[in-house]
Amino acid sequence: MRRLLIALLVAYTAGCAASDAGRAPAPAPAGGAPAAAGAPAPSSSAAAPPPAPVSMRFGLNTVTANLAALWVAKDEGFFLKYGLDPELVPIPGAERIIGALVAGEVPITTLAPTAVLNAALNDIHIQFIGAYSNKLRFWLYAQPDVATVPDLRGKQVAVTGRAGIVQRTTALILDRYGMDASRDVTLIATGDMANSLQALLSGAVAGGLLSPPGTFRAEDAGLRLLVDTTEWGLPGLSGVAARREWIAANEPLARGAVQALAEGLAFLHRDKERTKQIIGQHTQNDDPLLLERTYVAMVPGWERYPYVSLDAIRLELDWLTEDVPAAAELRAEQFVDNHFVEELDRAGFLQRLYQ
């Protein structure tokens, strides 16, 4: 695994031009307009105009309704409100996202812990600064003739990539049924869950993990639900992360991203109809019933305050250590920077979003 990750990073870095999304002007503190750092004091007759929001590329991992808080933050102008103008860029496969961070192609991204922990074993330091979900939420669907998880033995199973949470959760499910993902099935990397769904619908694979709205499309097509991981009650982090060095050099931008995420989460809980509309736009879906089912399925797992769960990372570390003994030296705390959320909480910013 380590050699594969290193090779992927080298290959990706060689093919990517470094981005200039490093240091940038600071956005405003909570609730205010951006203020120009180091600018002269405005005259009494006219205030100085705020600086333009900072453009950057913002990576997205598997594109599902779980990302709704980020889509809302973009479409409702919350990123602009806090001094950021991100281009939300889907990047298929956690290993490619890590490569994009290393190359400077994206300074900040959504991620799950699996790839972050693997990167740490190669001296790549990434931290989570906010979370939109802290629950493990995937659904394993299979062809109608696959009655149980053991029936997948010897068959092809879709995963989004080779180094992410989907692959890890697939291996966990198989392990619970006495199977080994590396021996008993053939894992097919599809890039994202939309491709996994299409592979299932076409019969190209026997099974694969999905997330809404893909789960409901699979259900309506007659595919069989084998496992609902939400019934296990396990922690599972989906959050916003960046390289530790970038966070330290760009605290105002990192704080602005957390503020926008927090507003996006509050919006999800407050405005169901507009949220469904935004999910539909980003998932190319205009079926009202499908969007209703998606919202109802997802809202219980969306956080209200974007704290990053240490428990989710500890669980991932336990899993990783079984395969990679060197991971025993890692500590969950080194992957979490909750200080932006804590500051917003102490200032009353988070509470005001729900008033």
N, C-alpha and C positions, 0 to 999 in steps of 0.2 A: 504493500500500500504506500509506504513512504517513497519508494523509488518511483512508483507511478505518479504520485502527486508532484514530486520534484520535476519529473519529465514534463508533466503537463504545464507546470508553472514556467519552465524554461521555454517551452514551445510557445506558450501564449505571450510571454514577455517579448520574445523575439519578434512576434508579429504585430505588436501593439505599439502605438506611439504614446509616449507619456502624456497624460493630461495636465493642464495647468490649473486644475481645480484644487490647488493647495491653499496657501494663505489668501484671505480675502477680507474685504471690509466687514465689520461686525454688524449683524442685524440687531434690532432693538430688543430690549428686555421685554419680559412678559407683558402683553397687552398694549405695547406702545409701537409707534412707527420707528423704522430704522433710523439711527443717528449716525452721522458721519464722524468716524473716529479721527480725532486730531483736527477737526475743522474749526475755523474761528467762530467765536460766539456770534449768533445772528444779531443783526441790528434791531432796534426797537420797532422799526417800521415794517420789517419783513423777515420771516423765518427762513433759514437756509433750507433748500429742498432736500429731501432725504436721498441718500445714494440709491442707485439702481440695485434691485435685487441681484444676488450673485447667481450666475448661471452655472449649472453643474449637471453631470450625468448621475442619476440615482438608479442603482441596479435593483432589479426585481428578480427573485428566484421563481419558483413554480407559480405560474399565473392562475390563481383561483380566487374565489370570493373571500378567502381569508385575508387578502391584501386590501380589502375595501377601505380601511382607514387611510391608506396612502393615496388611493384613487380619490377619495373624498377631499383629502388635504390639498391635492392638486386642483381638482375641478372646482372646489369651493373657495379657492384663493387663500387657504391657510398658510401654505408655504410662502407665498408672496408677502403675506402679512408680517412674517418674521424674517424677511430679508433673503429668501431663497427662491430661485426660479429653476427648479429641477426638471430635467427631461427624464421621465420614468422609462428605463430601458430594460425590457425583459432579457435575461441572460440564461439560457438553458443549461442546467447542470451546475451543481455546487462547485465542482472543481474548476469550471470556467469562471465562476464568480470570484473565487479566490485568486485566480490568475489575473482577472481584471483589476482587482484591488492592488495586487502586487505591481502590476504594470502602470498603475495610475490612471487606467482607463475610466474607472469610477472611483470616487473617493468614499462613497457611502452606499450601503445596499441593505436589502432585506436578506436574512439568512436564518438558518437553524444551526444548533451547536455542532452537529457532527463534523461538518467541514472545517469549522473554526478550530476544533480540538485537534483534528488531523494537521492543520496548518501549523499549530503551535509546536508540534513535534519536529517541524522543519524551520523553527525559529522565525515564524511569521506571526506577529502579535496582533490579534484582532479582538476588539471588545464590543459588547452589546451596550448600547446607551438607552434603549427603550424597547418595549415589547408590546405587541398588539394581541398576542395570545400566549398563555402559559400552560396549555393543555394539549396532550397528544390527541390529534383528531384526524384520523385517516380511516377510509373504508376500503376493504379488500373485496373487489368484485371479480367474478370468474364467468366462464362460459356456462350455459345452462346445464351441460352434461357433467360439470365439475361439482359434485355434491358437498365435498368437504375439503379442508385444507390439504390433508394427505393425498387427495386425488390430483393435486398439482405435481406430484412427483414425476420427474422425467419430462416435464412440460416447460414451455417458455413463459416467463413472468416479466411484465413490464415494470421498469423502474425509470425514474427521470434521469438519473446519473449514477456514477459509480462511487461517489464519495459524500452523499448527502443523507438527509433524514429519511427520505423515501426508501432508499436502499437499506438503511439501518432498521427502519420499522418493518420492512419486508422480512429481513433476516430475523428480527425479534418474533414476528408472527410464526414463521416457519419453525423456529427453535421451540416455541411453546407447543408445537405439535410434533416434536421429535424429529425435525428435519433440519438439514444443513443447506443454507442458501448457496454455498459454493459447490456442493456436490449433487444435491437432489433436484435442483431446477436449473434452468438456463436463464440468467437475468439479461434482459434486453433493454439497453439504455435508449429511451425515446426522446429525451431532451426536456419535455415538460408534460404535465398531466393531460393537456389537450391532446397531445400525440398518443399518450397512453390510452386515453378513451377511444381514439380512432383505431388504435391497434386492437383493442378489445372488440369494438363494434364490427371490424372487418374480419375478425377471427384469426388475426395474425399471432395473437398471444392467447394463452389460456387464462391468465389472471393479471391483476395489477391493482395498485393502490390508487384511489381517486379521492377527490374532495368536491364539495358542491361548487357549481351546479352540475359538474360531470357525474356525480353519483346518481342524480335523479334522471339524467339522460340514460345512464346505464340501466337503471331500474325500469324505466319506461320501455327500453329496448328488449327487456326480458332477461338481462344478465342476472346472475345470482350473487347476492350478498353473502359472503363467507364470514367476514369479521368486521365488527364495528369497534375500533379501538377506544372510542369515547366511553364504552362500558367498562374499560379497565381502570379508569380514573387515574391514569399516569400523567405526570407533568411532561410537557413537551413545548419547548420554547420556539416561537416565531417572532423575530424582532428585527430591529435596525442596528446595524453594526458598521464599524469602520476600523481601519488600522489605528493602533494606539498612538502612533506618532502623529497621525493626522488629527485625531481628537485633541491632543495636547496643543497643537499648533493652530487649531481652528475652533476654539471653544464657543465663540459666538454662533458660528454656523451649526455646530453640533447641538447647541442649546435650542436654536431656532428649529432644527429638525424635530427635536423632542416636543417642543411646543406645538408644532403643526400636527405631529402624530397625536398628541393629547386632544387637540381640538377635533381631529378627524374621528377619534374614538368616541368622544362625546356626541358628535353629530350622528354617528351610527345608532346610538342608543336613543337619541331624541327624535330623529326624522326618518322614520321607516320608509316612507314612500319615495323620498328623494334618494335615499340610500339604495333602494331596489333599482331605481332608474340608473344610477351611476354604475352599479354592478352589471346591469344589462348592457350598458354602453361598452364596458371594458371586457365583457365576455361574449360580445356579439349575440345577445339573446334578448328577444322582445316578447317572450312567452310570460304573461302575467302570473300564471300558476307556478311555473318553474322558478320565477324570481321570488315569489312568496315562500315557496318551500325552501329555497336557498337561504333567505333571510332568517326564517324560523330556525333552521338547522344551525346557522352560524352564530347568531347573536348570543347564545349562552356562553360561548367560548371567547368572545371579544372582551378584552380588559376594559375597565373604566379608567384606571390610573395605569400609565405605561411602565410600571416597575418590571424589571427583569428578574425572573425566578432563579435563584441559586439552586433550588431543588432540581429543576429541569436539567441544569448543567451537571450537577452531581450524578444524576442518573445516567446521562450520556457518558460521563467519565467511567462509571462502573462498567458499562457495556464495552467501551473502547479498551479498557484495561484487560478485559478477558482475551482480546485479540492482540493487543500491543502492550506488553508489560511496562514499557517505558512511560506509558500514559499515567502510571501510578504516581509519578513525580509532579503531575499537574494538579492545580487547585482551582476549584470553581470560581473563587473570588478574583482570579487574575483575568477572567473573561468578562467581567461585569463592571460597568461604570454607571451606577445609579445616581450619581451626585446631581445630575441635571434634574431628574425627576424629583429627588429629595428637595432641592431648592424650590422648585415650583410648588411642591406640596406645602412646604413651610410658609411660602408667601401667600398661600390661599388661592393660587392660580387654578389648580385642578378643581377645587371645590366650586369655584365660581362658574366653571363650565357647565355645571349641572343645576344652576340656580335659575 
